[in-house]
């Protein structure tokens, strides 16, 4: 059976008070509409249709090939919005799922249950409802004696008796496609707002003697829609709680979930401990047995196993296994620390590879550099890689000892086993097993390398 989703994303979102289209505001690192698209994947078989309006160009650009888009202009209500998809879908699908793009907490499992309800429904509509003492402006669901739904009454027109109804319309529907297209043309224009409401299809079906069934949701959080920045924050907190919960079920220790921010798409291995005030963003992959934080920020990075990242920042960086860094260390894009590397406090690495066993002291900057195994980088070492126009490379061999406050003026090569004295300014290549000192540094003797 062919099942297609229509996502409604045309609203202006005026209460957000933003130039960014509402459905592109992020929840846990992804736009709201991304979450909606993910939710519909497991319950549909065809490419979804997104009805766009306000900010149509930006929304369509974001969607790319993930969905078909159709413009609703002017915007005359939800029923009118679904009408815009008829030309794309008529005769090409059996069931149509309709939901809102500003409900990022709606789960795929919930939509799958909705579709299953409709597959077993002889009538043309199944819908999602929830029981709550806090209506949040949702329409009331009116039932027949046999339990089927007879109507949805919007809050602003409900009678006092109807306002006492605790079952609320969530805004998720599954329609028999062939019935839907004909019903849309029968929706009456609302006399107060001049719009066509999709909810009126329920009453149309009921008057035709056709069954409308409801799937009652258990999780009230799923029903949160975003109309203001307050709602946006509520959704983000709920999504963060959901994400953290899943990581903990997978064997990750999160010491204080309330102060830990982990975005969608982050992977964390078992027995890793996430300390408080840690933020993990983007496409980050963290292995097993690590201790991350407290007070660390990690974005689009890869961390191996048994690493310690204390109060540090990583952005586009890679750690192999058993790396120890921080506090207050910073890895910028292209930083790659090998196995058993130690990086002290207030250090910074960018576009550089520190091979296995490198020890990097505090207050150092390493940029555009390749550093060999078991080399020691003394405190205050600087690779002077930028001449005002271009970046230049520094190559440091294996088993090198760079003294504190050494300035390495790139482009430059330091051979295996070499040493620099404290405070040296090295402007020329240094041969293997050579000690250099001074400003500018000069070779003073040949060294005998110790073997381990």
NUDRENVO-269693 format. One record per residue: x, y, z of N, C-alpha, C, O in turn; residue in three letters. Coordinates in steps of 0.2 Angstrom, whole numbers, plus 5000, padded with zeros to 4 digits. Example, Ala and Ser with C-alpha at 12.3 -4.5 7.8 and 13.67 -1.06 7.14 Angstrom:
506649725039506249785039506649845039507149835042ala;506449895035506849955036506450005039506750065040ser;
//
This chain:
500449945000500050005000500450065000500950075004unk;500350114996500750174995500450225000499850245001unk;500950255004500750305010501250365009501850355008unk;500950415008501350485007501150535013500550535015unk;501650565015501550625020501450685017501850705012unk;501050735019501050805018501150835024500850835029unk;501750875024501950915030501750995029501851015023unk;501351015033501151085033501651135036501851135042unk;501951175031502551215033502451285031502951325029unk;501851315029501751375026501651435031501651495028unk;501551425037501351475042501951525042502451515042unk;501751585044502151645044502551645051503151665052unk;502251615056502551615063502651675066503251695068unk;502251725065502351795068502551795075502851845077unk;502251755079502451755086503151735088503351745093unk;503451705083504151695084504651755084505151765086unk;504351805080504651875079505351865077505851885080unk;505451835071506051815068506051815060505551805057unk;506551835057506651835050506751765047506651755041unk;506951715052507051645050506351615049505951615054unk;506151575044505551545044505451495050505951465052unk;504851495053504851455059505051385059505451365064unk;504951345054505151275053505851265053506051205053unk;506251315052506951315051507351325058507951325058unk;506951345063507251355069507451295072507051245071unk;508051285075508351225077508051195084507951235088unk;508051135084507851095090508451045091508450995086unk;508851045096509350995097509850995091510050935089unk;509951045088510451055082510151045075510551045070unk;509551025075509251015068508551055068508251065072unk;508451085062507851125061507251085062507251025062unk;506651115065506051085066505851035061505650975062unk;505851055055505651015049506050955048505750905046unk;506650955050507050895050506750845054506750785052unk;506550865060506250815065505650785062505450725063unk;505250825059504650805056504750755050504350705050unk;505250775046505350725041505650655043505450605040unk;506050665048506250595051505750555054505650495053unk;505250585057504650555060504250515055503950465057unk;504150545049503750515045504050455041503650425037unk;504650455041505050405037504750335038504650295033unk;504650315044504550245045503750225044503550165044unk;503350275043502650265042502450275035501850265033unk;502850295030502650315024503150275019503650255021unk;502950275012503250235007503550285002503950264998unk;503250345001503350384996503750444998503750465004unk;504050484993504350554995503850594998503250604995unk;503950635003503450675006503350745002503750754998unk;502750775003502650835000502550885006502250875011unk;502950945005502950995010502651055007502851085002unk;502151085011501751145008502051205011502051205018unk;502351245007502751305009502351365008501951365004unk;502551415011502251485010502751535013503151555009unk;502651555019503151605021503851585021503951525024unk;504351615018505051595018505051535014505551495015unk;504651525008504651475004505351455001505551395001unk;505651504999506351494995506851465000507151414998unk;506851485006507351465011507151395013507551345014unk;506551375014506251315016506451265011506651205012unk;506251285004506351234999507051224998507251164996unk;507551274998508251264998508451215003508851165001unk;508251215009508451175014508251105013508551055014unk;507651095010507351025009507750985003507850925004unk;507951024998508350994993507950934990507350944988unk;508250874989507950824986507550774991507250724990unk;507550794998507250755003506450755002506150715005unk;506150804999505450814998505250854992505650894990unk;504650844990504350884985504050944989503750934994unk;504051004986503751064989503251094984503251094978unk;502751124987502151154984501951214987501951214994unk;501851264984501751334987501051344988500551334984unk;500851374994500251394996500151464996500451495001unk;499851494991499851564991499251584987499151574981unk;498751624991498751644997498651595002498551535000unk;498751605009498751555014498051555017497851605021unk;497551515015496851515017496651455021496151425020unk;497151435026496951385031497251315029497551305024unk;497151265034497451205033497151155028497551125024unk;496551165027496151125021496451155015496551115010unk;496451215014496751245008497451225006497651215001unk;497851215012498551195011498551125008498951115004unk;498151085011498151015008497951015001498150964997unk;497451054999497251054992497851064987497851044982unk;498351104989498851114985499251054983499651054978unk;499251004987499650944985499250894981499450844979unk;498550914979498150864976498450844969498450794967unk;498750894965498950884959499550844959499750814954unk;499950844964500550804964500350724966500750684964unk;499850724970499750654973499150614971499050554972unk;498650654968498050614966498150554961498550564956unk;497950504963498050434959498750404960498850354957unk;499150434964499850414965499950384972500550364974unk;499450384977499550364983498850334986498350354984unk;498950284991498250264994498050295000497550305001unk;498550315004498450345011498850405011499450415008unk;498550455014498950525015498950535022498450545026unk;499550545025499650565032499850645032500250665028unk;499450675036499550755036499750775043499350755048unk;500250805044500450835050500850895050500950925044unk;500950925055501250995055502050995056502350955060unk;502351035053503151035053503351075059503951075061unk;502951105063503151135069502951095075502851125081unk;502951025074502850985080503450935080503350875078unk;504050955082504650915081504650855086505150815085unk;504250855091504250795096503850735094503850685097unk;503450745089503050685087503450635084503850645080unk;503350575087503850515086503550475079502950475078unk;504050445076503850405071503450345073503050325069unk;503550315079503150265081502350285082501950245080unk;502250345084501650365084501250375078500650355077unk;501650395073501350405066501250335063500750325059unk;501650285064501550225062500950195065500550155061unk;500850205071500150175074499550215071499050175070unk;499650275069499050305066498950275059498350265057unk;499450265055499350235049499050165050498650145046unk;499250125054499050055056498250065057497850015055unk;498050115061497350125063496950135057496450105056unk;497250175052496850185046496850125041496350115038unk;497350085041497350025037496749975039496549945035unk;496549985046496049935049495449975049494949945052unk;495350035046494750075047494350075040494650085035unk;493750055041493350055035493150125032492950135027unk;493250175037493050245036493650275033494150245032unk;493550345031494150375027494650415031495150435029unk;494550425038494950465042495150425049494750395052unk;495850425050496050415057496450475060496750505056unk;496450485066496750545069497050535075496950485079unk;497550585077497850575084497550625089497350675087unk;497450595095497150635100497550625106497950575107unk;497450665111497750655118497250685123496850725122unk;497250655129496850675135497350715139497850705141unk;497050775141497450825145496950875148496450895146unk;497250895154496850955158497051025155496751075157unk;497551025151497851085149497751085141498251065138unk;497251115139497151115131497551145127497651135121unk;497951205129498451235125498151265118498451265113unk;497451275118497151295112496951245107496651265102unk;497051185109496851125104496051125104495751135108unk;495851095098495151085097494951025101495350975103unk;494251025103494050975107493750915102493450925097unk;493850855104493650795100492950775103492850755109unk;492450775099491750755101491650685098491750665092unk;491450635102491350565100490650545100490250575103unk;490550495095489850465095489750415101490250395104unk;489150395101489050335106489450275105489650245110unk;489650265099489950205097490750215098491150165096unk;490950275100491650285101492050315095492550335095unk;491650315089491950355083491950425084491550455088unk;492350465081492350535081491850565077491750555071unk;491450615080490950645076491150715073490950745068unk;491550755077491750815075492350845079492550815085unk;492750895077493250925080492950995081492851035076unk;492951025087492651095089493251135091493551125096unk;493351185087493951235089493751265095493151285097unk;494251285099494151315106493751375106493351395110unk;493951425101493651485101492851485099492551535100unk;492651425096491851425095491551375099490951355098unk;491951335104491651285108491151315113491251365116unk;490651275115490151295120490451275127490951245127unk;490251305132490551295139490551215140490951195143unk;490051175138490051105139490551075135490951025137unk;490651095129491151065125491851085127492351045127unk;491951145130492651155133492851115139493351115141unk;492351075142492451035147492750965145493050925149unk;492750955138493050895135493750885136494050935134unk;494050835138494750825140495150795134495750795134unk;494750765129495150735123495250795118494750825116unk;495850805116496050855112496350835105496650775104unk;496250875100496450855093497150875093497350935094unk;497650835091498350845091498550875084499050915084unk;498250855079498450885072498850835068499250855064unk;498650775069498950725065498450675062497950655066unk;498450665055497850635052498150585047498650595044unk;497750535046497850485040497250475036496750455039unk;497250495030496650495026496650435020497250425018unk;496050415019496050375012496050425007495650475007unk;496550415002496750474998496150484993496050544992unk;495850434990495350444985494750484988494450534985unk;494550474995494050504998494250584999493850624999unk;494850585001495150655003495050704998494850764999unk;495250694992495250744987494550764985494450824984unk;494050724986493350744985493150784991492750834990unk;493350764997493150805003493350875003493050915006unk;493950885001494250945001493851004998493851055000unk;493550984992493151034988492551044992492151094990unk;492351004997491651015001491751055007491251065010unk;492351065009492551105015492251175015492351215010unk;491751195019491551265019492051315021492451295026unk;491951375019492351425021492151455028491551465029unk;492651455032492451485039492251555038492551595036unk;491651565041491351635040491751685044491651745042unk;492051675049492451725053493151735050493351795050unk;493451685048494151705045494251695038494751705035unk;493751665035493751665027494251605025494551615020unk;494351555029494851505028494551435028493951425030unk;494851385025494651315025495051275029495651265029unk;494651245034495051205039494951125038494451105037unk;495551095038495551025037495150985042494950935041unk;495051015048494650985054493950965052493650925054unk;493751015047493051005045492950935041492350915040unk;493450905038493350845035493050785040492750745038unk;493250795046492950745051492150755051491850695051unk;491950815051491250815052490850795045490350765045unk;491250805039490950785033490950715033490450685030unk;491450675035491450605035490850575040490550525038unk;490750605046490250585050489550595047489150555048unk;489450655044488850665041488650615035488050595034unk;489150585032489150535027489050465030488950425026unk;489050465036488950395040489650355039489550295040unk;490150385039490850355038491250365044491150415048unk;491550305046491850305053492550345053492950345048unk;492650385058493250425060493550395066493150395071unk;494150365066494350335071494950375074495250415071unk;495150365081495650405084496150355087495950305090unk;496750375087497350345090497550395096497750445095unk;497350365102497550415108498250405110498550345111unk;498650465111499350465112499450455120499050485124unk;499950425122500150425129500550485131500550505137unk;501050505127501550555129501250625127501250645121unk;501150665132500850725131501450775127501250825124unk;502050765129502550805126502650795119502850845116unk;502450745116502450735108501950795105502050805099unk;501450815109500950855106501250935106500850975103unk;501750945109501951015109502151045102502551025099unk;501751095100501851135094502251195096502151225101unk;502651225091503051285092502651345089502651345083unk;502451395093502251455090502651515093502551565090unk;502951505098503351555101504051535103504151475103unk;504451575105505151555108505051515114505551475116unk;504551525118504451495124504351415122504651375125unk;503851405117503751335115504351305112504551245113unk;504751345109505451325106505851295111506151245111unk;505951335117506351315122506051245126506451205128unk;505351245126505051185129505251125125505351075128unk;505151135118505351075114506051055115506250995115unk;506551105115507251085115507351055122507751005122unk;507051075127507251035134506950965133507250915135unk;506350955130506050885130506450845125506550785127unk;506750875120507150835115507750815118508050755117unk;508050865122508750845125508650795130509050745131unk;508050795134507950745139507850675135508150625138unk;507550675130507450615126508050585123508250525124unk;508550625121509150605118509650585124509950525123unk;509650615129510050595135509850525138510250485139unk;509150525138508850455141509150395136509250345139unk;509050405130509250355125510050335126510250275126unk;510450385127511150375128511250335134511750295135unk;510950355140511050315146510750245145511150205148unk;510250235142510050165141510550125137510550065137unk;510950165133511450125129512150115133512650095130unk;512150135139512750125143513150185144513750175147unk;512950245143513350305144513150335151512550335152unk;513550355155513450385161513450465160513850495158unk;512850495161512750565161512650595168512050575171unk;513150625171513150635178512550685180512150675185unk;512450735176511850785177511550795170511750845166unk;511050755168510750765162510450835161510450855155unk;510150865166509850935165510350985163510151035159unk;511050975164511551025162511950995156512451025155unk;511750945153512150915147511750925141511150905141unk;512050955136511750965130512050925124512650935122unk;511650875122511950825116511450835111510850815111unk;511650845105511250855099511150795096511450735097unk;510550795092510350735087510950715083511350755080unk;511050645082511650625078512250615081512750585078unk;512350625087512950615091512950545093512450515095unk;513550505092513650435094514150435100514650465100unk;513950395105514350395111514350315113513850285114unk;514950295114515050225116514950205124514950255128unk;514850145125514750125132515250145137515850145135unk;515150155143515550165149515950235148516350245152unk;515750275143515950345143515550385148514950375149unk;515850435152515550475157515550545154516050575152unk;514950575154514850645152514750685158514250675162unk;515250725160515150765166514750835164514550845159unk;514550865170514050925169514350975165514950985164unk;513851015162513951075158514451055152514851095150unk;514251005149514550985143514150985137513550965137unk;514351015131513951025125514250985119514850995118unk;513850945116514150895111513750905105513150895105unk;514050935100513650955094513850915088514350885087unk;513350925083513550905076513650825075513350785078unk;514150815070514250745068514850725073515450715070unk;514750715079515250695084515250625085514650595087unk;515750585085515850515087516250505093516850525092unk;516050475098516450465104516450395106515950365106unk;517050365107517150295108516950275116516550305119unk;517250225118517050195125517550215130518150225129unk;517350215136517750225142518050295143518550305146unk;517750345140518050415140517750455146517250435149unk;518050505148517750555153517750625149518350645148unk;517250645148517150705144516850765149516350755151unk;517250815150517050875154517250865161517750815162unk;517050905166516450955165516751015160517351025159unk;516251055158516351115155516751105148517151145147unk;516551055144516851045138516351055132515751045133unk;516651085127516251095121516551055115517151065113unk;516151015112516450965107515950975100515350965101unk;516250985095515850995089516150955083516750965082unk;515750915079516050885073516650855074517150865070unk;516750815079517450785081517350715082516850685083unk;517950675082517950605084518450595089519050615089unk;518250555094518650535100518650465101518150435100unk;519250435102519350365102519050335109518550355111unk;519450295112519350265118519750285124520350305123unk;519550285130519850305136520250375136520750375139unk;519950415133520150485133519850525138519350515141unk;520250585140520050625145520050695142520550725140unk;519450735142519350795139519150845145518450845145unk;519550875148519350915154519250995152519751025150unk;518651015153518551085152518951115146519251165146unk;518751085140519151105134518651105128518051085129unk;518951135122518451145116518851105111519451115109unk;518351065107518551035101518151055095517451055096unk;518351065089517951085084518251055077518851085075unk;517951005075518250975069518950935070519350935066unk;519050905076519650875078519550805079519050775079unk;520150765079520150695080520650685086521150705086unk;520350635091520850605096520850535095520350505094unk;521450505095521450435095521350405102520950435106unk;521650355104521550325110521950355116522550375115unk;521750355122522150365128522450435128522950445130unk;522050485125522250555125522050585131521450575133unk;522450635134522350675140522450745138522950765137unk;521850785139521950855137521550895142521050875144unk;521850955143521451005147521751015154522250975155unk;521551065158520951105156521151155152521651175151unk;520551185148520651245144521051235138521451285136unk;521051175135521451165129520951175123520351165124unk;521151195118520751205112521051175106521651185104unk;520651125103520851095096520351125091519751125091unk;520651155086520351185080520251135075520551085075unk;519951155069519851115063520551085061521051125060unk;520551025060521150985057521650965062522150935060unk;521450975069521950955074521850875075521250855075unk;522350835075522350765076522850745081523450755080unk;522650715086523050695092523050625092522550585092unk;523750595091523750515091523750485098523550525103unk;523850425098523750385105524250415110524850425109unk;523950415116524350435122524650505122525150515125unk;524350545118524550615118524350645124523750635126unk;524750695127524550735132524550805130525050825127unk;524050845131524050915130523850955136523250945138unk;524250995138524151035144523651095144523351105138unk;523551125149523051185149523351245145523951255144unk;522851275142522851335138523351325132523751365130unk;523251265129523651255123523151255117522551245118unk;523351265111522951265105523251235100523851245098unk;522951195096523151155090522651165084522051155085unk;522951175078522551185072522951155066523551165065unk;522551125062522851095056523451055057523951075054unk;523551015062524150985064524050915067523550895069unk;524550875066524550805068525050795073525650805072unk;524850775079525350755085525350685085524850655087unk;525950655083525950575083525950545090525950585095unk;525950485090525850445096526350465102526950475100unk;526150475108526650495113526850565114527250575118unk;526650605110526850675110526550705117526050695119unk;527050745120526850785126526850855124527450885123unk;526350895125526250965123526151005129525650995132unk;526651045131526551085138526051135137525651145132unk;525951175142525351225143525651285139526251295138unk;525151325138525251395135525651385128526051435127unk;525451345124525751335118525251335112524651325113unk;525551355106525151355100525451315095526051325093unk;525151265092525451225086524951235080524351215081unk;525151255075524751265069525151245063525751265062unk;524751215058525051185052525751145053526251165050unk;525651105058526251065060526150985060525650965060unk;526750955058526750885059527350865064527850885064unk;527050835070527550815075527650745076527150705077unk;528250715076528350645077528250615084528150655088unk;528350555084528150515090528650535096529250545095unk;528350535102528750545108529050605108529550615112unk;528850655105529150725105528850765111528250755112unk;529250805114529050845120529050915117529550945115unk;528450945118528351025116528351055123527851055126unk;528851095124528851135131528351195131528051215126unk;528251215137527751265139527951325135528551345135unk;527451365132527551425129527851415122528051465119unk;527851355119528051345112527551375107526951365108unk;527851415102527451435097527651425090528251435088unk;527251395086527451385079527151445075526551465075unk;527651485073527551555069527351535062527751545058unk;526751515061526551485054526251535049526151525043unk;526151605051525851645047526251715046526451745051unk;526451725040526851785038526451845036526751895034unk;525851845037525351905035525051895029524551925028unk;525251845025524951825019524751755018524251735015unk;525251705020525151635019525351605025525651625030unk;525051535026525251495031525851445029525851425023unk;526251435033526851395032526851335037526651335042unk;527151285034527251215038527851215043528351235041unk;527751175048528251155053528251085053527751055054unk;528851055052528950985053529450965059530050995059unk;529250935064529650915069529650835070529150805069unk;530250815070530350735070530150705076529850735081unk;530450645077530250595082530750615088531350635086unk;530550605094531050605100531350675100531950675103unk;531050725098531350795099531050825105530550805108unk;531550865108531350905114531350975113531951005111unk;530751015113530751085111530651115118530251105122unk;531151155119531251195126530651245127530351265122unk;530551265133530051315134530151375131530751405130unk;529651415129529651475125530051475119530351525117unk;530051415115530351415109529951445103529351425103unk;530151485099529851515093530051475087530651475085unk;529651435084529851405078529551435072528951435070unk;529951475068529751515063529751475056530251465053unk;529051465054528951425048529051465042529051525042unk;529251425036529351355036529951325039530551365038unk;529951275042530551245046530451175047529951145048unk;531051135048531051065049531551055055532151085055unk;531351015060531750995065531850925065531350885065unk;532450905064532650835063532450785070532450815075unk;532450725069532350675074532950685080533450695078unk;532650685086533150685091533450755093533850755097unk;533250805089533550875090533250905097532750875100unk;533550955099533350995105533451065104533851085101unk;532951105107533051175107533051205114532751175119unk;533551245116533551275122532951325124532651345119unk;532851335130532251375132532351445129532951475129unk;531851475126531851545124532151545117532351605115unk;532351495113532651495107532151525102531551515102unk;532451555097532051575091532351545085532851565083unk;531951495082532251445077532051475070531451465069unk;532451495066532351525060532551475054532351485048unk;532951425056533251385050533151315052533051295058unk;533251265047533151195049533651175054534251195054unk;533451125058533951095063534051025061533550985060unk;534651005061534850935059534650885064534550905070unk;534650825063534550775068535050775074535650795072unk;534750755080535250755085535650815086536250805088unk;535350875085535750935086535450975091534750985092unk;535851015096535551055101535651125098536251145096unk;535151165098535151235096534951285102534451265105unk;535251345102535051385107535051455105535451475100unk;534751505108534851575107534351605102533851575100unk;534451675101534051715097534451755092534751805094unk;534451735085534151675083534551615085535151615087unk;534251555085534551495087535151475083535151485077unk;535651445086536251425083536451355086536351345092unk;536751315082536951245084537551255088537951285087unk;537551215094538151215098538451155099539051145101unk;538051095098538351035099537950975096537350985095unk;538250925094537950865092537750825098538150815103unk;537150795098536950755104536950675102536950655096unk;537050635107536950565107536250545109536150555115unk;535850525105535150505107535150445111535550395110unk;534750445116534650395121534150345118533650365115unk;534250285118533750235115533350205121533550205127unk;532750195119532250175125532150095124531850065128unk;
//
